[in-house]
């Protein structure tokens, strides 16, 4: 049962990787990277029977995605209403 769950997670991760090439907006690519990080951390957690490394991995990727989001938001010019 564990092997079939890992195969399914790998398949979903590959499909998401293929979908990433079709997106042009940075926010949608960022969301796909976050979903892939969650899938990879679930695989690592189930293989090692410890979710501590997975938790650290998610925190590192979310921190990086927040930096990317702030950079993208700073590129958008301020608009007056």
N, C-alpha and C positions, 0 to 999 in steps of 0.2 A: 504494500500500500504506500509506503514511504517513497519508493522508487517511482511509482506512477505520479505521485504529487510533484516530485522534483522534475520529472519529464514535462508535466503540464506547465510548471512555472518557467522552465526553459523555453518551451514553445511560445508562451505568452510574451516572454522577454524578446524573443526573436521577431515576433510579429510587431511588437512595439518599435523595435529597432528599424524595421523596414518602413513603418509608418512615419518615422522621424524624418525620412528624406523627402516626404511629400509636404510637410509643413514649412511655412515660410515665416510665420510670426514667432518671435523669440519666446513669448509667454507660453504658447502651446508646446514648444520644444522643451521648455523648462518643466512643464507639468509632466511630460512624458519621461523626462529624466528622473523626476521625483518618484513616479510610479515604478520605473525600473529599479530604482534604489530600494524601494520597499520590497519588491519581488526578490531581489538579490539578497537582501537582509533576511527575508523569510527563509530562503534556501540555506543560507549560512547558519541561521538559527536552528533549523531542523537537522542539518547535518552534524553540527557540533553539540546539540542538545543544550546550548547555552546562548541566550539572546543578548548577552552583554556586548559582544563584539558587533552584533547587528545594530544594537542601540547606538553605539559609538559611530558606526558607519552612517546611520540615518542622520545623526546630529551633524556630522561633518558635511554631508551633502546638502542638508537644509541650510546650513550656514553659508555654503558656497552659492546656493541658489538665491538666498537673500541678498548677497552682495551683487549678484548679476541683476536681480530685480531692481535694486537701488540704482545701479548704473544705467539700466534702461530707462527708469523713471526720470533720471536726471537729464537724459538726452531729449526728452520731450519738452518742447518750449512751454513756458508759462503762458496760459491764455487768460485774458480778462473777460469776465462775464458781464 
